Amino acid sequence: MQIGQVAERTGLSLRTIRHYEEMGLVTPSARSKGGFRLYTRADVDRLMVVRRMKPLDFSLEEMRNLLTVLDELSSGGGSDAEREQLRQQLRAFHQVAEARCEKLRAQLLAAEDFAATLRHRLDAKD
C-alpha cells in the first residue's frame, strides 16, 4: 500500500505517518521504483498500535519499547526465560494502559456531569 492508502486505513495523516517513520516507530517495508513508500499489512498493524497508544499518553520511547517487545514476541525466538521476560513487559504495558483508561473514564464522567449541570441551567426557567 502507498502512504495515502495507509492514511485512509489508519485515520492518521500523511504527516503523522512520516513523523512516526522519522521517530523510528515504523519503517515502510519497501519503496516503489518512483521512490514512494510502500507499506504491508504488518506495517499498518504497527501504526495502529501507535495510534491506540497516543490517547493514553504513552511517550514515543514507551511506544518504541512496546513495539520492540511485540516484535520480539512475534519472532518466536529466544529462550523460554527471555520470552517470559517479554510477556512480563507486555503485562506491565497492559497494566499501565488499564490504569490510564480508568483515569480517562473518571475524567469523562466528570465532564459529562459538568455538561449535565450546564444543560440543567439552560433548561431552568428564570
Buried (B, 14 or more C-beta within 10 A) or exposed (E): BEBEEBBEBBEBEEEBBBEBBEEEBBEBEEEEEEEEBBBEEEBBEBBBBBBEBEEBEBEBEBBBBBBEBBEBBEEEEEEEEEBEBBEEBBEEBEEBBEEBEEEEEEEEEEEEEEEEEEEEEEEEEE
